[in-house]
Amino acid sequence: MDRIILDKIKLQICNQDNLELGKKYFEKGELVLKPFKGFKIGNWQEWEIDPFKNRTWQWKLHWFSFLPFLLSYHYHLKKDEMLDEIKNIINSWFDSYIDTDKETVDFEFIWHDHCMALRAEQLVELYLYLKHYGESKWLGENENFLTRLLNAIVKHAFLLSKDEYFTKYTNHGLEQARVLLILGLFLKNDEYKVLAISRIKDEMLFAFTDEGVHVENSPSYHIFVLKVFIAIIKTYPECIIKDLAVIFDIISKKALKFITHILRPDGNVPIIGDSEQDKTSDAYKAFYENTQEYSNLLYALSLGNGGMKPIETNVVYEKSGYVIFRDKWNDKDKFNQSIQLVCKVGCLSRYHHQQDEGHVNLYAFGEDWLIDSGLYNHNNTDPIRKYMRSRMAHNIPLISNTNYDIDFDHRSNAWKVLDYSTDKIKPWCKIELKVLKNIIHHRTISMNFLDSSFDIEDEIIMEDGLERDVTMQWHIPLDKHIIISGTNLVTIKGKNQYMRLNIKHAMPNEIFTRKGIKNERVFSVISLKPNVYHDSYVLRYVFKNKKYLKITHCFDFKLSNTIKEL
């Protein structure tokens, strides 16, 4: 086990980015916890500071995410005073917190589930680094620190093994179990090893649906959790992990297929749920190189430059809550010109959920047309974050005088796919949503790829017979030009295409657009990266005093040169 960890340490200390960050700290006193800017932390006596008003920065500080770059700079300069500084930092945290538990300390990130696990991993890596790369003179003078470090590892292992510190059926719980396995092997504790393997197996069976989709409501977390499992299977032999590899092989191939289809035609992960719009690295080749699932994924990852075109273009995950329609898999020279519509039907668990049941994303002809909100950050008191998670931020109806049930479990059982077709040319899907009290919402999405058009029909039934206002809304990127013509035609101008939007079956009381934030009220913003947001548009159709509403939005695309300039 020590050799596995030392190999990881060697990669970290030879990493150029880590070296540069270590240099910034030791030469300028500037601590950089990416993606945040540098901060001069001083003498390390104020561990509960929050200079960026952001929980993620505090979380990174308390799991000692800075240790790899401090060790990297020491490795290159071999100065003992750097090890003294590292020792003083760790001792400062120990002095304040190592004798506490979650009953005796209020600050969130001392014994936070994920933070505690990652900190334990860092402490093991620090211990082994010192033993392997530290000068014998320094080690002899600091035996007490090494003993204290080892005792802290023992305490972290003990707490991670306790059920009351374990967050079951979450990506945090998976990380806790993964690190407990490391600690069990490092400490040669068979009880911890057996417990860790048992927990990892439970997490594996819970984390993905039968369709191979991760349950935490976000494509980014689907990819993250899949990679954690791959790392575990890749790292440990069968004698340690038992039958985990066999179980995972069945799940993971389905999980690869989901990534293939959910990736946008520009190769990015869509910002559904708590996702970031970014590329995903290829961590799958070593395991799946000779499989069809990997070959199809590689085609999507490489934008048509590698792998094999998938046969399927339209997939419906009726148990997992995703509808993904795509007109075709283009060749590499026009790969990003495909049309892709994604509907997030419903949530599967509490973690990383947003109020996005029925939401629709649309990417077509190299650009976004209908957009989601994104993650922004994990600070649930932040007004922007509150907006990002709400119905306001999604392409779903806003309905007056109703709300979600106080029992969260109601939401996970209040949606279903009623029927669908994955026809190549005219796929469609009908879903039912009962997530709001006294409301039945049917949404039917019908594509026609022959003429690049689609309809979204919404039927809203007030079960209690009361009249309510209904606002249909569509979030649109700021780079689009929106022209409202009367009550029945909206034209949205993109780079090389127009998207026209007509409605039928009902006429609204008013149509209007809003943008960004006004007077502290958030109308429409989008976050592609953590802690950064940009204005976007929202197009709204308001229907007053409805006991029942049926409305169809008809979308179709035309090239700019086929429509008279407006």
Summary of the structure (lengths in Angstrom):
residues: 566
radius of gyration: 26.1
end to end distance: 67.5
largest distance: 83.1
contacts: 1870
relative contact order: 0.07
helix: 39%
strand: 25%
